[in-house]
Structures are given as C-alpha cells and as structure tokens.
C-alpha cells in the first residue's frame, strides 16, 4: 500500500527536492536533511526526481537520500 500524503506535505517535498539543486551548498544540505526527516512518504517523489530531473545534482542527491532511507 502507498502512503497518502497531504497536498501541503507534497508541496513541501517538491520544494525540498528543488532545493537539492540550489546554488548554495547549505540550502542543498538542509534540503537533504529535510527529506530524510520526512522519510518514507517522500520516496515516490524522490525516486521520480532521481531519474527524471534535468539537474544532475538533484538526481545525485535524491539517490543519496533514497539510499539512506533504505
């Protein structure tokens, strides 16, 4: 079964995934930590970003967060 998440949480995950590619290192680190705190419910969006994002940094960091969640 897939977890159901609120629209607000889904939007927060989208924002954090976008920040994985932020020009500032600190923002990228905070985004990674935020996604780890959200945990399992962010997996679907992280998986999609790890394959489909045009930004290599977002793909790399999304994969790293997924690895830590597993």
Number of C-alpha atoms within 10 A of each C-alpha: 3 7 9 8 11 8 9 9 13 15 12 16 21 16 12 21 26 16 21 26 22 16 9 10 12 12 15 21 15 14 24 20 14 16 24 17 11 13 15 15 17 23 20 13 14 26 15 13 22 23 14 12 17 10 13 15 16 24 21 16 21 27 18 14 22 19 9 10 14 8
